[in-house]
Amino acid sequence: MKNIELLAPAGTWSCLQTAIENGADAVYFGIKHMNMRDNAGNFEINELPGIMRYLHGHMAKGYLTLNTIYHNHEMQKLAQIVSAAKDAGVDAIICWDMAVFRLAREAGIPVHISTQASVSNYQAFAFYAELGASRIILARECALEDIAHICRLAKSDGVDCDVETFVHGAMCVSESGRCFLSAETFGKSANRGQCIQPCRRLYRITDVEDEDNAYIIGHNYVLSPKDLCSIEILPDLIAAGIRSFKIEGRIRPPEYVKTAVSCYRRALDAIDAGEYTPLLGARLKEELAKTYNRGFSEGFYHGLDAEWCSRGPAATEAKAYCGEVVNYYTNIQVAEFAIRADGLSVGDTILIYGKKTPAHYHVIEEIQVHHRSVPSVRKGENCGIKLPFPVRPGDKLFRITVAE
C-alpha cells in the first residue's frame, strides 16, 4: 500500500488545495488552452512555481496535463511550457502527442501516457514503456481481467512502468473520449479540450414524414453514461496491480473534489489497515452520491453495465447560494457574511470556498447580528458565524439542502 497513489483533479487553486487537505497524494492540472479540459479554470505558466512549492511543501506530487493534440504553430509554446515545468519541478507530464513526449524526455521530466492513447493491451503497454514512459493510464474500456493480465506480464518481463486507471467521475460515450459530436454540432473540438457535451442532453425523435409526431426518448440521456464509481471494488483494483487511482473532475466544483478525495482516502486507508468491509464501501458510496453525479456504475471493470445510461443529474444534496465573506477575524475565528440571496438559520449546513480557499462544510451553531444571537438571517443582512477554519473576503457561502 505504500506504493498506492490517490490522484485528484485540480482545475482551480481551490480544488487543488481541497484535494491536498483531504488526503490526495498527487494532483493533475493544466495550463490554459493547452489541455483536455479547456473549460476548467486551469493555470497560467507563471503559476507553476507556486503550484509546485505548495504541493512539495505538503509532500504531494503534481502532474502537468499536456494531453491534447497540438499543431505546428503551437510547438514554440509547448517548448516554453515544458521548460517552465522543468524549472518549477513538475513531477511528470501527462501526454500522448509524441511531440510532447519528446520534449518532456529531452527535459528529463517523467512521462505518463494519457488515457487518450487508448492503451488496452500488453503489447502497446510494453511499447510505450520501452520508449521511456514511467506510467501508463490505461484506456477506460479495459476490464479488470485485462488490467490484471497487463500487470502480470509487465512484472514477469521486468517492465518498470506503473499502471494508472480512473476510479471515479464522468465517463464518455465515445472510445477514450475521442468524440466528434461537439465539433460537428458546435464547432468545439473534444479532442482539443473544448467539448460542449451535447451527449449530456435529452433528445427528441421526430417522424420525418410527420414532423408533428415527435417523442422525448424516455427518462434516459441516451448518449450520456453514468459516472464511474469504484469505491466498492477498490480491493479488486489493488489486487489487479493498479498503482495510481485517478479521480476525474477538473471542471467540477471544490465540494465534489472534497467528497471524492476524502471518501477514496478513507477506503484506501481502511484497506491498508485491514478494516475495509462491503458495508464501509456502501456507506462511502452514499456519501459520494451527495455531490454532483449522473448516477453510478462500475464502468467497464466487470464488463459494461447493462444499466450504463444516465438519467441525468443524481446528486442527493444541492447547494443554494447565500452570499459571501466580508471579513474574517482570526483572533476570534468569526467570519462576517453579507447575505445576498437565500437566508440562513442555526442548524443549517453551509459550504464555503473561494478562488484560493479550499472547500469546507460547517454546521451553524450560532448566528450573530450586531453582536446579538439570532435564530436566522435574511437577504440584505450582514451576520457573524464562528468557523473552525479561515476564510477570505469574497469567498462564496452556500446552504446545503436535500436535492429535489
C-alpha positions in Angstrom: 0.0 0.0 0.0 3.0 2.3 0.4 3.2 2.5 -3.4 -0.5 3.2 -3.9 -1.3 6.7 -5.0 -4.6 8.7 -4.8 -4.6 11.2 -7.7 -7.1 14.1 -7.7 -8.2 16.7 -10.2 -7.2 20.3 -9.8 -9.0 22.6 -12.2 -8.5 25.6 -9.9 -6.5 26.7 -6.9 -9.5 26.0 -4.6 -9.8 22.4 -6.0 -6.0 21.9 -5.7 -5.9 22.9 -2.1 -9.1 21.0 -1.3 -7.6 17.8 -2.8 -4.4 18.0 -0.7 -6.3 18.9 2.5 -8.5 15.8 2.1 -5.7 13.3 1.5 -4.7 13.3 -2.1 -1.1 12.0 -2.8 -0.9 13.9 -6.0 -2.9 16.2 -8.3 -3.1 16.7 -12.1 -3.7 20.1 -13.6 -3.4 22.0 -16.9 -2.2 25.2 -18.5 -4.9 27.4 -20.0 -5.9 26.4 -23.6 -3.3 23.6 -23.7 -5.0 20.6 -22.2 -8.1 18.3 -22.5 -10.2 20.4 -20.1 -10.1 23.8 -21.7 -13.4 24.7 -19.8 -11.7 24.2 -16.4 -10.3 27.2 -14.6 -6.7 26.0 -15.4 -3.5 27.9 -14.6 -1.0 30.3 -16.2 2.5 29.3 -16.9 3.9 31.7 -14.3 1.8 29.9 -11.6 3.8 26.7 -12.0 6.5 27.5 -9.4 3.8 28.4 -6.8 1.8 25.3 -7.5 4.8 23.0 -7.1 6.1 24.8 -4.0 2.7 24.3 -2.4 2.5 20.6 -3.4 6.0 19.7 -2.4 5.6 21.6 0.8 2.7 19.3 1.6 4.6 16.2 0.5 2.4 15.8 -2.6 3.2 15.5 -6.3 2.0 17.5 -9.3 1.4 16.2 -12.8 1.0 18.6 -15.7 -1.5 17.6 -18.4 -0.3 18.3 -21.9 -2.7 15.7 -23.1 -4.5 17.0 -26.1 -3.3 17.1 -29.8 -1.1 20.0 -30.9 -0.4 21.7 -34.2 2.7 23.1 -35.8 2.1 26.7 -34.7 1.9 25.5 -31.1 5.4 23.9 -30.9 7.1 27.0 -29.6 4.6 27.5 -26.8 4.8 23.8 -25.9 8.6 24.1 -25.6 8.1 27.1 -23.4 5.7 25.2 -21.1 7.9 22.1 -20.8 10.9 24.3 -19.9 8.9 26.1 -17.3 7.6 22.8 -15.9 11.2 21.6 -15.6 12.3 24.7 -13.8 9.3 24.5 -11.4 9.9 20.9 -10.5 6.8 19.3 -12.1 6.9 15.6 -11.2 5.6 14.3 -14.5 3.9 15.3 -17.8 0.7 13.5 -18.9 0.6 13.3 -22.7 0.0 11.2 -25.8 1.3 13.5 -28.5 4.8 12.3 -29.4 5.9 15.9 -29.8 5.2 16.5 -26.1 6.7 13.1 -25.3 10.0 14.1 -27.0 10.1 17.5 -25.3 9.5 16.0 -21.9 12.1 13.3 -22.3 14.7 15.8 -23.5 14.0 17.9 -20.4 14.3 14.9 -18.2 10.7 15.0 -16.9 9.0 11.7 -16.4 6.2 10.9 -18.9 2.8 9.4 -18.1 0.9 8.2 -21.2 -2.6 9.7 -21.3 -5.7 7.5 -21.4 -6.3 9.3 -24.8 -3.7 6.8 -26.2 -6.2 4.0 -25.6 -3.6 1.6 -24.3 -5.6 -1.6 -23.7 -3.2 -4.5 -24.3 0.2 -5.5 -23.1 2.0 -5.0 -26.5 1.0 -1.3 -26.5 1.9 -1.0 -22.8 5.4 -2.5 -23.4 5.9 -0.3 -26.4 5.4 2.9 -24.5 7.4 1.7 -21.6 10.3 0.9 -23.9 10.1 4.4 -25.3 10.6 5.6 -21.7 7.2 6.2 -20.2 7.2 5.7 -16.4 3.5 5.3 -16.1 0.6 4.4 -18.5 -3.0 5.5 -17.8 -4.9 2.6 -19.4 -8.0 3.0 -21.6 -11.2 3.3 -19.6 -12.6 0.5 -21.8 -10.3 -2.1 -20.1 -11.9 -4.8 -18.0 -10.4 -5.7 -14.7 -9.1 -9.0 -16.1 -7.4 -7.2 -18.9 -5.6 -4.9 -16.4 -4.5 -7.8 -14.3 -3.1 -9.5 -17.4 -1.1 -6.4 -18.4 0.2 -6.1 -14.8 1.2 -9.7 -14.6 3.1 -9.7 -17.9 4.8 -6.4 -17.0 6.0 -7.9 -13.7 7.2 -11.1 -15.3 9.1 -9.2 -18.0 10.6 -6.8 -15.5 9.0 -3.8 -17.2 9.4 -0.8 -14.8 6.3 1.1 -15.6 3.3 1.8 -13.3 -0.4 1.4 -14.2 -2.9 4.1 -13.5 -6.6 3.9 -14.0 -9.7 6.1 -13.4 -11.7 5.1 -10.4 -14.3 7.8 -10.2 -16.0 10.5 -12.3 -17.5 11.2 -15.7 -17.5 8.6 -18.4 -17.6 9.4 -22.1 -19.8 7.7 -24.6 -17.0 7.6 -27.2 -13.9 5.5 -27.3 -11.5 7.0 -24.7 -13.1 10.4 -25.2 -12.2 10.7 -28.9 -15.6 12.2 -30.0 -16.6 14.5 -32.9 -20.2 15.3 -31.8 -19.2 18.6 -30.1 -17.1 19.7 -33.1 -19.8 18.8 -35.6 -22.6 20.4 -33.6 -20.9 23.5 -32.1 -17.5 23.8 -33.7 -15.9 23.0 -30.4 -13.5 20.0 -30.6 -13.5 17.5 -27.7 -10.1 16.4 -29.0 -8.8 19.9 -28.2 -10.3 20.0 -24.7 -13.3 22.2 -25.8 -16.2 19.7 -25.5 -19.6 21.3 -25.1 -21.0 17.9 -24.0 -24.1 17.7 -26.3 -24.2 14.0 -25.2 -25.4 15.1 -21.8 -28.7 16.4 -23.2 -32.1 14.9 -23.7 -33.1 14.2 -27.3 -36.3 14.1 -29.3 -37.1 11.6 -32.0 -39.1 13.1 -34.9 -41.0 11.3 -37.6 -39.5 12.6 -40.9 -42.9 12.1 -42.6 -44.8 13.9 -39.9 -42.8 16.5 -38.0 -45.6 17.0 -35.5 -45.1 13.4 -34.5 -42.1 13.6 -32.0 -41.1 11.8 -28.8 -38.7 12.6 -26.0 -36.5 9.5 -25.5 -37.8 8.1 -22.2 -36.1 9.1 -19.0 -32.7 8.2 -20.2 -30.0 10.5 -21.6 -29.2 8.0 -24.3 -25.7 9.3 -25.1 -24.7 10.1 -21.5 -23.2 7.3 -19.4 -23.5 7.2 -15.6 -20.4 8.2 -13.7 -17.8 5.7 -12.8 -17.7 4.7 -9.1 -15.2 2.1 -7.9 -15.4 2.6 -4.2 -16.9 -0.9 -3.6 -14.3 -2.7 -5.7 -11.1 -1.0 -4.7 -9.6 -4.1 -3.1 -10.0 -5.9 -6.5 -8.3 -3.0 -8.3 -5.4 -3.1 -5.9 -5.1 -6.9 -6.3 -5.0 -6.4 -10.1 -1.8 -4.4 -9.8 -3.0 -0.8 -10.3 -0.8 1.7 -8.5 -2.4 5.1 -9.1 -6.1 5.6 -8.6 -7.4 8.7 -10.5 -10.4 10.7 -9.8 -11.9 12.6 -12.8 -13.3 16.1 -12.5 -11.3 19.1 -13.4 -14.4 21.0 -14.4 -16.3 20.0 -11.3 -16.6 22.2 -8.1 -14.5 22.1 -5.0 -17.1 20.2 -2.9 -17.0 17.4 -5.4 -13.2 17.2 -5.0 -13.5 17.3 -1.2 -16.1 14.5 -1.1 -14.5 12.2 -3.7 -10.9 12.5 -2.3 -12.0 12.1 1.3 -14.1 9.0 0.6 -11.4 7.3 -1.5 -8.8 8.2 1.1 -10.9 6.6 3.8 -11.4 3.5 1.7 -7.7 3.1 0.8 -6.6 3.7 4.4 -9.2 1.1 5.6 -7.8 -1.4 3.1 -4.3 -0.7 4.3 -5.4 -1.3 7.9 -7.3 -4.5 7.0 -10.5 -2.8 8.1 -12.3 -2.4 4.7 -15.7 -4.0 4.6 -18.5 -4.1 2.0 -20.6 -2.1 4.5 -18.0 0.7 4.6 -17.9 0.7 0.8 -21.7 1.1 0.6 -21.6 3.9 3.1 -18.9 5.7 1.2 -20.8 5.3 -2.0 -23.8 7.0 -0.3 -21.5 9.8 0.7 -20.2 10.2 -2.8 -23.7 10.4 -4.1 -24.3 13.7 -2.3 -22.2 15.8 -4.7 -22.7 16.1 -8.4 -23.1 12.8 -10.3 -25.1 11.3 -13.1 -25.8 8.0 -11.2 -23.1 5.4 -10.7 -21.8 2.3 -12.4 -18.6 0.3 -12.3 -17.8 1.3 -15.9 -16.0 -1.5 -17.8 -14.3 -3.1 -14.9 -16.7 -6.1 -14.8 -18.0 -5.7 -18.3 -20.2 -2.9 -19.4 -23.2 -2.5 -17.1 -26.5 -3.0 -18.9 -27.8 0.0 -17.0 -25.0 2.3 -18.0 -27.2 5.0 -19.4 -27.7 8.1 -17.1 -31.0 9.6 -16.2 -29.4 13.0 -15.6 -28.0 14.7 -12.5 -28.5 12.4 -9.5 -26.8 14.2 -6.5 -28.7 13.7 -3.3 -27.7 17.1 -2.0 -27.9 20.6 -3.5 -26.4 23.9 -2.7 -28.1 27.3 -2.6 -26.1 30.5 -2.9 -26.5 32.7 0.1 -23.8 35.3 0.0 -20.1 35.9 0.5 -17.5 36.6 3.1 -16.9 40.3 4.0 -14.2 39.7 6.6 -12.6 37.1 8.8 -11.5 37.9 12.3 -8.6 35.5 13.0 -8.3 36.1 16.7 -11.9 35.1 17.5 -12.4 32.8 14.4 -15.5 34.6 13.3 -16.5 35.3 9.6 -18.7 38.2 8.7 -21.0 37.4 5.8 -23.2 39.6 3.5 -26.4 37.6 2.8 -27.3 38.4 -0.8 -29.7 35.6 -1.6 -31.1 32.7 0.4 -31.2 33.2 4.2 -29.7 31.0 6.9 -30.8 29.5 10.2 -29.0 28.0 13.2 -28.5 24.3 12.4 -28.1 24.7 8.7 -25.1 23.0 7.0 -23.1 25.5 5.0 -20.4 25.2 2.3 -17.7 27.9 1.8 -15.0 28.1 -0.8 -13.2 30.8 -2.9 -10.6 31.3 -5.6 -7.8 30.3 -3.2 -9.8 28.9 -0.4 -10.5 25.1 -0.2 -14.0 23.8 0.3 -15.2 23.4 3.9 -18.5 22.3 5.3 -19.8 23.5 8.7 -23.0 23.2 10.8 -24.1 26.6 12.1 -24.2 26.7 15.9 -24.8 30.4 16.3 -25.6 33.5 14.2 -25.0 37.0 15.4 -26.3 40.3 14.1 -24.9 43.4 15.8 -23.3 41.1 18.4 -26.6 39.6 19.4 -27.6 36.0 18.8 -30.4 35.5 16.3 -32.1 32.2 15.1 -31.9 33.2 11.4 -30.7 35.9 9.0 -32.3 37.1 5.7 -31.3 38.6 2.4 -29.8 42.1 2.8 -28.4 41.5 6.3 -24.8 41.0 7.5 -24.1 38.4 10.2 -21.3 36.8 12.1 -20.7 33.0 12.2 -17.9 31.3 14.1 -15.8 28.9 11.9 -13.1 26.5 12.8 -11.2 27.3 9.6 -10.0 30.5 8.0 -11.8 32.1 5.0 -11.1 35.1 2.8 -13.2 38.2 1.8 -15.1 37.3 -1.4 -15.3 33.6 -0.6 -18.8 32.2 -1.6 -21.3 30.9 1.0 -23.8 28.2 0.2 -26.5 26.4 2.2 -26.8 22.7 1.7 -30.2 21.2 1.1 -31.7 17.9 0.2 -31.9 17.6 -3.6 -35.4 17.6 -5.1 
